[in-house]
Amino acid sequence: MSERKLEVDPALLFERAGLDQGHVQTIVGDALRGCDDGELFLEFCQSESLVMDDGRIKSANFDTNQGFGLRAVAGEQTGYAHASELNEAAFTRAGAAVQAVRAGHDGAMSLAPLATNQSLYPDDNPLGEISFADKVKFLGEMDAYARANDERVRQVSVSLSGEWQAVEIMRADGQRIRDVRPLVRLNVSVVLGEGDRQETGSHGVGDRIGFGTHLE
């Protein structure tokens, strides 16, 4: 078994759902036996967004999503099954669904590519890095800053969003690839007006690090 070293807590994708990693690997191996290629893709994602319009919070959202997709390739045929739940019954149903593509086909699983991965960003979840109150305060400061720089400012909209996604890919040969993808973004839109004339300008920045860099 080969495995990319990455700190993805097993409790996140397996233990919290009452899943045994070895049993899931067996289900994947059985489902893809006789196929040329295929894999199980698991995902857990948390996201948050705040929008301030003219000094007031217009919307604030927090979501948690999870699910998986199972793909099997046999010759020119591809079978795919997915679900938004992580449990043994769902994996078993998905395995039965994709097995249809291997009927009458006796293939050999293709070798996985050699791992050349490099760590390009931290694994930390940015959503809990800054308190909700501090995020709201920051949006208010951005609104005030924009208005203080030009008396012609008529409207200011500021949005702050963050996402933390953990994924794992399981192949039939036992290879497991894991990744954690943080993402934050800040957008500002300003409307300036003078008389009957109005102009709108906007700018956004984002990267795969925490909120701290943007809130400084």
LINMOBEL-V387684 format. One record per residue. RES is the residue in three letters. SS is DSSP state (2 for helix, 1 for strand, 0 for the rest). PHI is phi as a letter, one per 30 degrees, with the letter a starting at -180 (999 if undefined). BURIAL is + if it has 16 or more other C-alpha atoms within 10 Angstrom, else -. Layout:
RES;SS;PHI;BURIAL
RES;SS;PHI;BURIAL
This chain:
MET;0;999;-
SER;0;c;-
GLU;1;b;-
ARG;0;d;-
LYS;0;d;-
LEU;0;a;-
GLU;0;d;-
VAL;0;c;-
ASP;0;d;-
PRO;2;e;-
ALA;2;d;-
LEU;2;d;-
LEU;2;c;+
PHE;0;b;+
GLU;2;d;-
ARG;2;d;-
ALA;2;c;-
GLY;0;i;-
LEU;0;c;+
ASP;0;c;-
GLN;2;e;-
GLY;2;d;-
HIS;2;d;-
VAL;2;d;+
GLN;2;d;+
THR;2;d;-
ILE;2;d;+
VAL;2;d;+
GLY;2;d;+
ASP;2;d;-
ALA;2;d;+
LEU;2;c;+
ARG;0;d;+
GLY;0;i;+
CYS;0;c;+
ASP;0;d;+
ASP;1;a;+
GLY;1;l;+
GLU;1;a;+
LEU;1;c;+
PHE;1;c;+
LEU;1;c;+
GLU;1;b;+
PHE;1;b;+
CYS;1;b;+
GLN;1;c;+
SER;1;b;+
GLU;1;b;+
SER;1;b;+
LEU;1;b;+
VAL;1;b;+
MET;1;c;+
ASP;1;b;+
ASP;0;h;+
GLY;0;i;+
ARG;1;b;-
ILE;1;d;+
LYS;1;d;-
SER;1;a;-
ALA;1;b;-
ASN;1;b;-
PHE;1;b;-
ASP;1;b;-
THR;1;b;-
ASN;1;b;-
GLN;1;b;+
GLY;1;l;+
PHE;1;a;+
GLY;1;b;+
LEU;1;b;+
ARG;1;c;+
ALA;1;b;+
VAL;1;b;+
ALA;1;b;+
GLY;0;i;-
GLU;0;c;-
GLN;1;c;-
THR;1;b;+
GLY;1;c;+
TYR;1;b;+
ALA;1;b;+
HIS;1;b;+
ALA;1;a;+
SER;0;c;-
GLU;0;b;-
LEU;0;c;+
ASN;0;a;+
GLU;2;d;+
ALA;2;d;-
ALA;2;d;+
PHE;2;d;+
THR;2;d;-
ARG;2;d;-
ALA;2;d;+
GLY;2;d;+
ALA;2;d;-
ALA;2;d;+
VAL;2;d;+
GLN;2;d;+
ALA;2;d;-
VAL;2;d;+
ARG;2;c;+
ALA;0;e;-
GLY;0;i;-
HIS;0;c;-
ASP;0;b;-
GLY;0;c;+
ALA;0;c;-
MET;0;d;+
SER;0;d;-
LEU;0;d;-
ALA;0;d;-
PRO;0;d;-
LEU;0;d;-
ALA;0;d;-
THR;0;b;-
ASN;0;d;-
GLN;0;b;-
SER;0;d;-
LEU;0;c;-
TYR;0;a;-
PRO;0;d;-
ASP;0;c;+
ASP;0;d;+
ASN;0;d;+
PRO;2;d;+
LEU;2;d;+
GLY;2;c;-
GLU;0;d;-
ILE;0;b;-
SER;0;d;-
PHE;2;e;-
ALA;2;d;-
ASP;2;d;-
LYS;2;d;+
VAL;2;d;+
LYS;2;d;-
PHE;2;d;+
LEU;2;d;+
GLY;2;d;+
GLU;2;d;-
MET;2;d;+
ASP;2;d;+
ALA;2;d;-
TYR;2;d;-
ALA;2;d;+
ARG;2;d;+
ALA;2;d;-
ASN;2;d;-
ASP;0;a;-
GLU;0;d;-
ARG;0;d;-
VAL;1;d;+
ARG;1;c;+
GLN;1;a;+
VAL;1;b;+
SER;1;b;+
VAL;1;b;+
SER;1;b;+
LEU;1;b;+
SER;1;b;+
GLY;1;b;+
GLU;1;b;+
TRP;1;b;+
GLN;1;b;+
ALA;1;c;+
VAL;1;b;+
GLU;1;b;+
ILE;1;c;+
MET;1;c;+
ARG;0;c;+
ALA;0;d;+
ASP;0;d;+
GLY;0;j;+
GLN;0;d;+
ARG;1;b;+
ILE;1;c;+
ARG;1;b;+
ASP;1;a;+
VAL;1;b;+
ARG;1;b;+
PRO;1;d;+
LEU;1;a;+
VAL;1;b;+
ARG;1;b;+
LEU;1;b;+
ASN;1;b;-
VAL;1;b;+
SER;1;b;+
VAL;1;b;+
VAL;1;c;-
LEU;1;c;+
GLY;1;b;-
GLU;1;b;-
GLY;0;i;-
ASP;0;c;-
ARG;1;c;-
GLN;1;b;-
GLU;1;b;-
THR;1;b;-
GLY;1;b;-
SER;1;b;-
HIS;1;a;-
GLY;1;b;-
VAL;1;b;-
GLY;1;a;+
ASP;1;a;-
ARG;0;c;+
ILE;0;b;+
GLY;0;d;+
PHE;0;d;+
GLY;2;e;-
THR;2;d;-
HIS;2;d;-
LEU;2;c;-
GLU;0;d;-
